Amino acid sequence: MMKTATIQLETLTCPSCVQKIEGALKNLNGVDQESMKIMFNSSKVKLNFDESVLSIDAIEKAITTMGYEVQKSSVR
């Protein structure tokens, strides 16, 4: 079952942050890489993921492990 996650991060200060987060999320099993968008200006991550394979918690943990704070996230 594919779900769409919108994750609000702390303010991203450098474009390379985007690459780091993208790299961390691309490695997660269950992420639809084609759908992934990281918006630098609004510090948001949007992606589709397979909820039977991956939880929103695991996605958030991958981001926080990289050293970025997740402020809030929503899944539809």
Backbone bond lengths (Angstrom), bond angles and torsions (degrees), N, CA, C in turn:
res aa  C-N    CA-C-N  psi(-1)  N-CA   C-N-CA  omega(-1)  CA-C   N-CA-C  phi
1 M - - - 1.471 - - 1.540 109.05 -
2 M 1.326 116.58 116.69 1.455 119.57 -178.70 1.523 110.81 -83.91
3 K 1.306 115.17 133.40 1.461 121.77 176.83 1.524 108.38 -122.61
4 T 1.331 115.42 158.53 1.463 120.45 176.78 1.519 109.03 -109.83
5 A 1.323 115.96 125.44 1.456 121.07 177.87 1.515 109.77 -106.73
6 T 1.324 116.02 136.93 1.457 122.23 170.41 1.521 106.26 -120.24
7 I 1.322 116.02 119.74 1.454 121.06 -174.01 1.522 109.14 -119.91
8 Q 1.325 115.23 122.48 1.463 120.88 178.53 1.524 108.33 -93.53
9 L 1.326 115.91 122.23 1.454 121.19 -179.38 1.519 110.76 -102.44
10 E 1.335 115.11 167.75 1.454 119.13 168.76 1.532 106.29 -60.21
11 T 1.307 118.36 164.66 1.462 121.69 -177.71 1.530 110.56 -59.24
12 L 1.320 115.15 124.72 1.466 119.65 177.53 1.525 107.99 -81.60
13 T 1.313 116.38 129.98 1.461 119.43 -172.60 1.517 112.86 -102.84
14 C 1.330 117.43 -16.21 1.466 117.66 -177.88 1.518 110.35 -140.29
15 P 1.338 116.20 142.41 1.463 119.54 178.35 1.532 112.60 -57.00
16 S 1.328 117.74 -28.98 1.460 118.55 -179.63 1.532 111.71 -69.25
17 C 1.337 116.55 -21.48 1.466 120.34 174.08 1.528 109.52 -58.41
18 V 1.314 114.87 -40.49 1.467 120.69 -178.68 1.525 109.70 -60.30
19 Q 1.332 116.39 -45.27 1.467 120.67 179.33 1.527 110.88 -61.70
20 K 1.324 116.03 -41.41 1.474 120.25 -178.68 1.518 110.79 -62.88
21 I 1.329 115.69 -46.56 1.466 119.80 -178.55 1.529 109.60 -65.86
22 E 1.329 115.65 -42.71 1.461 120.55 178.71 1.525 110.03 -58.29
23 G 1.329 115.74 -44.91 1.464 120.54 179.75 1.515 112.25 -60.35
24 A 1.334 115.84 -41.92 1.470 120.48 -178.81 1.527 110.91 -66.15
25 L 1.332 116.33 -40.43 1.461 119.87 -175.85 1.522 112.40 -78.37
26 K 1.339 116.93 -31.27 1.468 120.17 179.31 1.514 112.05 -61.18
27 N 1.352 116.09 -28.54 1.461 119.83 -177.67 1.520 113.32 -79.30
28 L 1.328 117.36 -9.79 1.461 119.72 -177.17 1.517 110.67 -79.05
29 N 1.301 115.48 130.07 1.454 121.34 176.30 1.533 108.56 -70.52
30 G 1.327 117.35 125.29 1.466 120.21 178.81 1.516 113.46 111.44
31 V 1.353 116.43 -11.19 1.468 119.64 177.87 1.527 109.30 -84.26
32 D 1.318 116.56 131.29 1.465 121.44 173.69 1.531 107.59 -82.90
33 Q 1.342 115.31 100.15 1.466 120.23 -173.03 1.522 112.94 -61.79
34 E 1.337 116.16 -32.70 1.466 119.84 -179.58 1.528 111.30 -62.56
35 S 1.325 116.03 -29.64 1.474 119.96 -173.15 1.524 111.98 -88.10
36 M 1.334 117.48 -11.28 1.464 120.32 -171.91 1.517 112.38 -70.25
37 K 1.340 114.80 127.23 1.471 120.44 175.88 1.520 107.20 -133.88
38 I 1.320 115.74 128.66 1.462 119.50 175.06 1.521 106.44 -115.58
39 M 1.331 115.26 115.23 1.454 120.44 -176.55 1.524 108.68 -94.17
40 F 1.314 115.62 109.08 1.463 121.25 -176.22 1.526 111.15 -63.29
41 N 1.334 116.67 -45.72 1.467 120.54 -174.43 1.518 113.22 -65.71
42 S 1.329 116.77 -36.79 1.467 118.84 -179.75 1.524 112.18 -100.60
43 S 1.331 117.11 -0.28 1.471 122.47 179.43 1.526 111.63 54.87
44 K 1.329 114.88 46.58 1.459 119.91 -179.57 1.526 110.53 -121.28
45 V 1.313 114.39 149.25 1.464 120.85 172.61 1.520 106.61 -117.91
46 K 1.337 115.66 131.69 1.463 120.16 173.50 1.517 107.59 -123.96
47 L 1.312 116.25 134.44 1.461 118.77 175.97 1.512 110.60 -160.04
48 N 1.314 114.74 157.60 1.457 121.18 172.90 1.521 107.48 -99.56
49 F 1.318 115.54 141.96 1.456 118.72 178.46 1.522 110.20 -144.92
50 D 1.319 115.40 157.13 1.452 122.32 -179.33 1.521 108.36 -89.64
51 E 1.321 115.33 110.08 1.463 120.08 -172.85 1.530 112.93 -68.08
52 S 1.319 116.49 -19.33 1.467 118.43 179.11 1.529 111.26 -77.99
53 V 1.339 116.29 -15.42 1.466 121.44 -177.91 1.525 111.17 -107.77
54 L 1.338 115.79 -32.68 1.459 120.80 -168.16 1.523 109.96 -139.36
55 S 1.330 116.82 139.93 1.472 119.97 177.74 1.529 109.74 -102.52
56 I 1.322 115.83 158.95 1.465 120.30 176.29 1.535 109.22 -62.90
57 D 1.316 117.06 -32.14 1.470 120.46 177.63 1.524 111.44 -60.59
58 A 1.320 115.70 -42.14 1.474 119.98 -179.74 1.526 110.73 -66.74
59 I 1.334 116.85 -35.59 1.466 120.97 177.65 1.527 109.48 -66.17
60 E 1.331 115.60 -45.97 1.469 120.25 179.16 1.524 110.84 -61.99
61 K 1.328 116.11 -41.01 1.468 120.70 -178.23 1.530 109.96 -63.92
62 A 1.335 116.93 -37.95 1.467 120.19 178.83 1.532 110.30 -62.21
63 I 1.333 116.16 -35.52 1.470 120.72 179.89 1.530 110.39 -74.79
64 T 1.344 117.13 -45.52 1.463 119.41 -177.52 1.522 111.02 -68.25
65 T 1.332 116.83 -31.32 1.464 120.66 176.86 1.525 110.90 -61.61
66 M 1.339 116.08 -31.11 1.465 120.72 178.39 1.535 111.24 -76.85
67 G 1.341 116.32 -9.20 1.459 120.07 176.91 1.521 114.26 100.36
68 Y 1.334 116.83 16.30 1.469 120.28 178.60 1.511 109.37 -111.42
69 E 1.314 115.48 137.81 1.455 120.60 -176.67 1.526 110.60 -85.82
70 V 1.330 115.72 133.13 1.462 121.32 174.02 1.519 107.02 -92.40
71 Q 1.338 117.25 121.32 1.467 119.35 179.57 1.514 111.62 -85.24
72 K 1.321 115.48 -45.00 1.458 118.35 174.08 1.518 109.50 -161.88
73 S 1.307 114.97 159.56 1.457 117.68 177.11 1.514 108.96 -144.55
74 S 1.315 115.08 153.12 1.463 119.39 176.60 1.518 108.17 -135.10
75 V 1.298 115.20 147.46 1.466 121.89 -178.99 1.513 107.73 -125.61
76 R 1.340 114.55 131.77 1.472 118.33 177.24 1.516 109.04 -124.29
